[in-house]
């Protein structure tokens, strides 16, 4: 089985679009906890690959990633 390709752009091969894919990750460790953004990035990439695989796809193209620290009252 091939690995799911993640790309922030296109690829040079012909492809068929199946559907948009969206995932989000979060943590509630508390305001002063240290969340590792690199681990969060790897977790979200894994979720994208899982979603793509479940749809029968081979790649997620034109990925956009965003990281935010949010504080709630």
OpenMM code with the backbone's topology and positions (N, CA, C; nanometers):
from openmm import Vec3, app, unit

residues = "UNK UNK UNK UNK UNK UNK UNK UNK UNK UNK UNK UNK UNK UNK UNK UNK UNK UNK UNK UNK UNK UNK UNK UNK UNK UNK UNK UNK UNK UNK UNK UNK UNK UNK UNK UNK UNK UNK UNK UNK UNK UNK UNK UNK UNK UNK UNK UNK UNK UNK UNK UNK UNK UNK UNK UNK UNK UNK UNK UNK UNK UNK UNK UNK UNK UNK UNK UNK UNK UNK UNK UNK UNK".split()
positions = [
    Vec3(0.0844, -0.1195, 0.0000),
    Vec3(0.0000, 0.0000, 0.0000),
    Vec3(0.0884, 0.1252, 0.0000),
    Vec3(0.0537, 0.2207, -0.0831),
    Vec3(0.1309, 0.3446, -0.0927),
    Vec3(0.0939, 0.4400, 0.0192),
    Vec3(0.1908, 0.5232, 0.0557),
    Vec3(0.1670, 0.6279, 0.1540),
    Vec3(0.0840, 0.7386, 0.0890),
    Vec3(0.0001, 0.8032, 0.1665),
    Vec3(-0.0809, 0.9146, 0.1179),
    Vec3(0.0089, 1.0378, 0.1040),
    Vec3(0.0108, 1.0976, -0.0136),
    Vec3(0.0910, 1.2180, -0.0382),
    Vec3(0.0180, 1.3388, 0.0186),
    Vec3(0.0913, 1.4243, 0.0899),
    Vec3(0.0405, 1.5547, 0.1323),
    Vec3(0.1241, 1.6601, 0.0619),
    Vec3(0.0586, 1.7566, -0.0021),
    Vec3(0.1306, 1.8588, -0.0761),
    Vec3(0.0648, 1.9947, -0.0548),
    Vec3(0.1469, 2.0977, -0.0405),
    Vec3(0.0929, 2.2334, -0.0299),
    Vec3(0.0678, 2.2940, -0.1675),
    Vec3(0.0941, 2.2170, -0.2718),
    Vec3(0.0678, 2.2588, -0.4091),
    Vec3(0.0084, 2.1433, -0.4866),
    Vec3(0.0237, 2.1479, -0.6157),
    Vec3(-0.0268, 2.0411, -0.7009),
    Vec3(0.0798, 1.9352, -0.7237),
    Vec3(0.0498, 1.8405, -0.8107),
    Vec3(0.1448, 1.7381, -0.8500),
    Vec3(0.1503, 1.7347, -1.0019),
    Vec3(0.2557, 1.6762, -1.0572),
    Vec3(0.2742, 1.6781, -1.2028),
    Vec3(0.1960, 1.5681, -1.2744),
    Vec3(0.1272, 1.4826, -1.2013),
    Vec3(0.0484, 1.3751, -1.2613),
    Vec3(-0.0974, 1.4188, -1.2777),
    Vec3(-0.1683, 1.3547, -1.3709),
    Vec3(-0.3124, 1.3764, -1.3812),
    Vec3(-0.3792, 1.3214, -1.2558),
    Vec3(-0.4853, 1.3878, -1.2105),
    Vec3(-0.5578, 1.3393, -1.0938),
    Vec3(-0.7041, 1.3772, -1.1029),
    Vec3(-0.7849, 1.3070, -1.0273),
    Vec3(-0.9289, 1.3325, -1.0182),
    Vec3(-0.9596, 1.3782, -0.8762),
    Vec3(-1.0300, 1.4887, -0.8642),
    Vec3(-1.0687, 1.5387, -0.7321),
    Vec3(-1.1848, 1.4547, -0.6801),
    Vec3(-1.1703, 1.4019, -0.5592),
    Vec3(-1.2770, 1.3234, -0.4970),
    Vec3(-1.3671, 1.4148, -0.4147),
    Vec3(-1.3064, 1.4911, -0.3233),
    Vec3(-1.3842, 1.5779, -0.2341),
    Vec3(-1.2871, 1.6622, -0.1524),
    Vec3(-1.3298, 1.7787, -0.1047),
    Vec3(-1.2452, 1.8540, -0.0122),
    Vec3(-1.2288, 1.7765, 0.1193),
    Vec3(-1.1161, 1.7984, 0.1843),
    Vec3(-1.0876, 1.7342, 0.3130),
    Vec3(-1.0547, 1.8438, 0.4126),
    Vec3(-1.1096, 1.8330, 0.5326),
    Vec3(-1.0847, 1.9307, 0.6383),
    Vec3(-1.0678, 1.8565, 0.7692),
    Vec3(-0.9638, 1.8899, 0.8425),
    Vec3(-0.9466, 1.8339, 0.9765),
    Vec3(-0.9029, 1.9454, 1.0704),
    Vec3(-0.9266, 1.9236, 1.1980),
    Vec3(-0.8867, 2.0196, 1.2997),
    Vec3(-0.8430, 1.9418, 1.4231),
    Vec3(-0.7440, 1.9929, 1.4903),
    Vec3(-0.6974, 1.9302, 1.6135),
    Vec3(-0.6994, 2.0326, 1.7250),
    Vec3(-0.7022, 1.9857, 1.8457),
    Vec3(-0.7044, 2.0769, 1.9592),
    Vec3(-0.6590, 2.0087, 2.0862),
    Vec3(-0.6312, 2.0891, 2.1842),
    Vec3(-0.5893, 2.0375, 2.3146),
    Vec3(-0.6420, 2.1309, 2.4221),
    Vec3(-0.6720, 2.0761, 2.5371),
    Vec3(-0.7229, 2.1563, 2.6490),
    Vec3(-0.6357, 2.1348, 2.7724),
    Vec3(-0.5049, 2.1496, 2.7568),
    Vec3(-0.4144, 2.1263, 2.8683),
    Vec3(-0.4109, 2.2404, 2.9696),
    Vec3(-0.4633, 2.3543, 2.9333),
    Vec3(-0.4616, 2.4677, 3.0246),
    Vec3(-0.3783, 2.5822, 2.9692),
    Vec3(-0.4022, 2.6987, 3.0216),
    Vec3(-0.3459, 2.8207, 2.9676),
    Vec3(-0.1928, 2.8235, 2.9691),
    Vec3(-0.1297, 2.7673, 3.0706),
    Vec3(0.0151, 2.7785, 3.0823),
    Vec3(0.0878, 2.6495, 3.0467),
    Vec3(0.0198, 2.5544, 2.9873),
    Vec3(0.0844, 2.4290, 2.9495),
    Vec3(0.1631, 2.4480, 2.8199),
    Vec3(0.2585, 2.3620, 2.8004),
    Vec3(0.3409, 2.3652, 2.6790),
    Vec3(0.2870, 2.2624, 2.5801),
    Vec3(0.2332, 2.3083, 2.4695),
    Vec3(0.1867, 2.2199, 2.3633),
    Vec3(0.2935, 2.2211, 2.2550),
    Vec3(0.3384, 2.1047, 2.2146),
    Vec3(0.4424, 2.0935, 2.1134),
    Vec3(0.3811, 2.1139, 1.9751),
    Vec3(0.4088, 2.2274, 1.9087),
    Vec3(0.3485, 2.2531, 1.7774),
    Vec3(0.3935, 2.1520, 1.6720),
    Vec3(0.5125, 2.0948, 1.6865),
    Vec3(0.5588, 1.9955, 1.5895),
    Vec3(0.4784, 1.8667, 1.6008),
    Vec3(0.4468, 1.8265, 1.7242),
    Vec3(0.3626, 1.7079, 1.7438),
    Vec3(0.2217, 1.7352, 1.6923),
    Vec3(0.1689, 1.8542, 1.7190),
    Vec3(0.0358, 1.8911, 1.6703),
    Vec3(0.0315, 1.8854, 1.5176),
    Vec3(0.1372, 1.9343, 1.4518),
    Vec3(0.1462, 1.9306, 1.3056),
    Vec3(0.1456, 1.7868, 1.2544),
    Vec3(0.2225, 1.6997, 1.3166),
    Vec3(0.2257, 1.5585, 1.2767),
    Vec3(0.0901, 1.4921, 1.2980),
    Vec3(0.0233, 1.5252, 1.4093),
    Vec3(-0.1095, 1.4692, 1.4369),
    Vec3(-0.2103, 1.5094, 1.3292),
    Vec3(-0.2094, 1.6366, 1.2906),
    Vec3(-0.3034, 1.6849, 1.1888),
    Vec3(-0.2720, 1.6218, 1.0532),
    Vec3(-0.1446, 1.6064, 1.0195),
    Vec3(-0.1098, 1.5397, 0.8938),
    Vec3(-0.1611, 1.3957, 0.8942),
    Vec3(-0.1523, 1.3286, 1.0087),
    Vec3(-0.2058, 1.1928, 1.0193),
    Vec3(-0.3557, 1.1891, 0.9984),
    Vec3(-0.4262, 1.2870, 1.0551),
    Vec3(-0.5716, 1.2947, 1.0360),
    Vec3(-0.6074, 1.3184, 0.8899),
    Vec3(-0.5306, 1.4035, 0.8212),
    Vec3(-0.5543, 1.4263, 0.6781),
    Vec3(-0.5341, 1.2980, 0.5987),
    Vec3(-0.4267, 1.2266, 0.6288),
    Vec3(-0.4003, 1.1004, 0.5582),
    Vec3(-0.5109, 0.9987, 0.5838),
    Vec3(-0.5577, 0.9895, 0.7091),
    Vec3(-0.6661, 0.8963, 0.7424),
    Vec3(-0.7937, 0.9309, 0.6658),
    Vec3(-0.8293, 1.0594, 0.6614),
    Vec3(-0.9497, 1.1025, 0.5896),
    Vec3(-0.9387, 1.0700, 0.4408),
    Vec3(-0.8224, 1.0970, 0.3838),
    Vec3(-0.7997, 1.0686, 0.2422),
    Vec3(-0.8123, 0.9190, 0.2142),
    Vec3(-0.7497, 0.8387, 0.2973),
    Vec3(-0.7551, 0.6934, 0.2803),
    Vec3(-0.8985, 0.6434, 0.2882),
    Vec3(-0.9764, 0.6951, 0.3842),
    Vec3(-1.1158, 0.6529, 0.3999),
    Vec3(-1.2020, 0.6898, 0.2787),
    Vec3(-1.1613, 0.7934, 0.2045),
    Vec3(-1.2331, 0.8335, 0.0830),
    Vec3(-1.1858, 0.7568, -0.0396),
    Vec3(-1.0786, 0.6789, -0.0239),
    Vec3(-1.0238, 0.6047, -0.1369),
    Vec3(-0.9227, 0.6839, -0.2174),
    Vec3(-0.8684, 0.7909, -0.1593),
    Vec3(-0.7735, 0.8755, -0.2311),
    Vec3(-0.6293, 0.8337, -0.2121),
    Vec3(-0.5436, 0.8983, -0.2913),
    Vec3(-0.3997, 0.8742, -0.2866),
    Vec3(-0.3209, 0.9960, -0.2389),
    Vec3(-0.3843, 1.1141, -0.2391),
    Vec3(-0.3114, 1.2362, -0.2071),
    Vec3(-0.4072, 1.3442, -0.1579),
    Vec3(-0.3534, 1.4334, -0.0754),
    Vec3(-0.4247, 1.5551, -0.0353),
    Vec3(-0.3407, 1.6698, -0.0894),
    Vec3(-0.3986, 1.7453, -0.1822),
    Vec3(-0.3253, 1.8511, -0.2510),
    Vec3(-0.3670, 1.9883, -0.2016),
    Vec3(-0.2789, 2.0827, -0.2197),
    Vec3(-0.3029, 2.2230, -0.1836),
    Vec3(-0.3381, 2.2382, -0.0352),
    Vec3(-0.2661, 2.1652, 0.0497),
    Vec3(-0.2883, 2.1726, 0.1953),
    Vec3(-0.2507, 2.3106, 0.2479),
    Vec3(-0.3253, 2.3559, 0.3451),
    Vec3(-0.2943, 2.4788, 0.4176),
    Vec3(-0.2991, 2.4452, 0.5652),
    Vec3(-0.1979, 2.4898, 0.6386),
    Vec3(-0.1888, 2.4596, 0.7814),
    Vec3(-0.1856, 2.5902, 0.8589),
    Vec3(-0.2534, 2.5887, 0.9733),
    Vec3(-0.2571, 2.7065, 1.0597),
    Vec3(-0.2480, 2.6609, 1.2039),
    Vec3(-0.1723, 2.7324, 1.2839),
    Vec3(-0.1567, 2.7012, 1.4251),
    Vec3(-0.1945, 2.8238, 1.5057),
    Vec3(-0.2775, 2.8055, 1.6051),
    Vec3(-0.3192, 2.9190, 1.6900),
    Vec3(-0.3141, 2.8789, 1.8364),
    Vec3(-0.2759, 2.9737, 1.9183),
    Vec3(-0.2919, 2.9617, 2.0628),
    Vec3(-0.4175, 3.0388, 2.0971),
    Vec3(-0.5111, 2.9730, 2.1604),
    Vec3(-0.6359, 3.0388, 2.1956),
    Vec3(-0.6552, 3.0339, 2.3462),
    Vec3(-0.7086, 3.1385, 2.4013),
    Vec3(-0.7378, 3.1456, 2.5440),
    Vec3(-0.8875, 3.1659, 2.5599),
    Vec3(-0.9486, 3.0818, 2.6427),
    Vec3(-1.0908, 3.0971, 2.6697),
    Vec3(-1.1114, 3.1354, 2.8144),
    Vec3(-1.2170, 3.2057, 2.8390),
    Vec3(-1.2455, 3.2504, 2.9765),
    Vec3(-1.3354, 3.1515, 3.0466),
] * unit.nanometer
topology = app.Topology()
chain = topology.addChain("A")
for resn in residues:
    res = topology.addResidue(resn, chain)
    for name in ("N", "CA", "C"):
        topology.addAtom(name, app.Element.getBySymbol(name[0]), res)
